[in-house]
Amino acid sequence: MQPIDETVYLNSIFDKRRSTFDDVVVPIGDEAQLEPGSSVSYDTTDPTSRTYFGLTGAYVFFNERLFSARLPPCLITLQRKNRAYGYFAGDRFGARDGTEIIDEIALNPSFFAECSIADTLSTLVHEMAHLQQKHFGTPPRRGYHNREWAGMMRAVGLIPSTSGEPGGKETGQRVSHYIEPGGRFAQACAELVDLRGDTVPYVELGSELERETRERKAASKTKYTCPACGANAWAKPEIALDCGACKQPMDVAPANGTSG
């Protein structure tokens, strides 16, 4: 059995005649010993397969449409890095036998629910621009976004911005972006979503924003109880409270809320 080129194989997925992942077969190298007529297929009902197959397909699609298919393969992971939509880490992984070193692009699934598919995929392309700079440019110090990278972003239809909106600085330590209306990314993303709307099939129940809001509220509502009369009060943590009736110092109530 002849090896199948990964790019050709994944692009064959995005066929307008297909509406599902039916009959998609994983390519197997010559070294694999299979019975005649047998094949290995993705279980299209499996959430892991659908999630990573969609992201891998999106990477190949954008690599061809926006980067002239120059970018090497990378390992796409899902990571809950605090307050980050995603990140790029060059030379993060290596083969056990030492024959290969690969880069990582991570996406934060905690933000999938509150972001549109286009916004999530724009994060993927944002990190692909970092990968492009690593292999074909001059990367700056870790975490910094320089003018060379900003130019690569603009070339694919993403406008760098520290605020994520028009008017923000294009360079700095923490730089987001916004999608150029009618730009190359916007057009390519619309094409991809039209071909394969379930590129990001699953979202987290309970977004990062909701979780942070709950944590902030919880941190500002510590319960205090008067040891003498049992009166309760709520205030910021680590504050000294006295009971207005008993003039006694109030104690922090147990976290399980059983007191009072």
Sequence and secondary structure as in RCSB ss.txt:
>XXXX:A:sequence
MQPIDETVYLNSIFDKRRSTFDDVVVPIGDEAQLEPGSSVSYDTTDPTSRTYFGLTGAYVFFNERLFSARLPPCL
ITLQRKNRAYGYFAGDRFGARDGTEIIDEIALNPSFFAECSIADTLSTLVHEMAHLQQKHFGTPPRRGYHNREWA
GMMRAVGLIPSTSGEPGGKETGQRVSHYIEPGGRFAQACAELVDLRGDTVPYVELGSELERETRERKAASKTKYT
CPACGANAWAKPEIALDCGACKQPMDVAPANGTSG
>XXXX:A:secstr
     HHHHHHTT  TT SS TT B    TT    TT   B  TT HHHHHHHHHHHHHHHHHHHHHTT S   E
EEE   TT SEEEEEEEEE TTSS EEEEEEE GGGTTTS HHHHHHHHHHHHHHHHHHHHS   STT B HHHH
HHHHHTTEEEESSSSTTS S BSS EEEE TTSHHHHHHHHHHHH TTSS    SS HHHHHHHHHHHHT EEEE
 TTT  EEEE TT   B TTT  B EE  TT    
